[in-house]
Amino acid sequence: MRVADIGCGTGRFLPILQAQGYNPIGIDISENCFDPAICRDFTLIVCPVTDLADEFTVDACICSDMMEHIPDELVGSVLAKIATISKHGAIFGISSLEDDGKLHCSLHNADWWQDKLHEHFPLAVQCKHSVNQPRQNEKNWFLFRCGK
């Protein structure tokens, strides 16, 4: 099963996905994000997600700590592309915390994100956080599972 980690950054989830039996692909807007020690054995694509060809498909996508970096006016086109390339759906982890570096462009509550996700994924459900992986400031971090 091919899984795209969109906005993969350093690639930290790629070996985790591989260990679970998936064939992960890392996608990020900048090759400077990739950690060579982590990413050397994985397929990597450097481009904005909206530039991916519609013919590029994966079974599923994961987007963790990525959507909040997308300006509001581009959120719809990014979600549309993720829905197009994903055969079965996606998992989104989205922060609503303000950051000192002003890199978080789309700071919204869970209801706003759920409405946006529903525009592209008929089955968009906010999930509870895993007790095995607690996050600092959980009330400002939303996890969604989206299917087609």
ZIQUIVEN-V362103 format. One line per field, one symbol per residue. phi: phi as a letter, one per 20 degrees, with the letter a starting at -180 (. if undefined). psi: psi as a letter, one per 20 degrees, with the letter a starting at -180 (. if undefined). Layout:
phi = ???
psi = ???
//
This chain:
phi = .eceeemflfngegfffffenedececbfcffffegfeegdcfccdafgfefffffccfbcccdlcffeeggfdgfffffffffeefdqbdcdcedefdfeleeeddceffffffffffccgddcfdffffecfdflgfdcddcdccd
psi = ppppnplicijhighggghjjrnqpppqhpiihpohhgihjqpqpoqqhiipqhioqrhrqpoplghiipqgiigghghggghgiphharppopqjpqqhikiohnorrhgggggghhhhohnoppqqqpiimqqplhijppppppr.
//
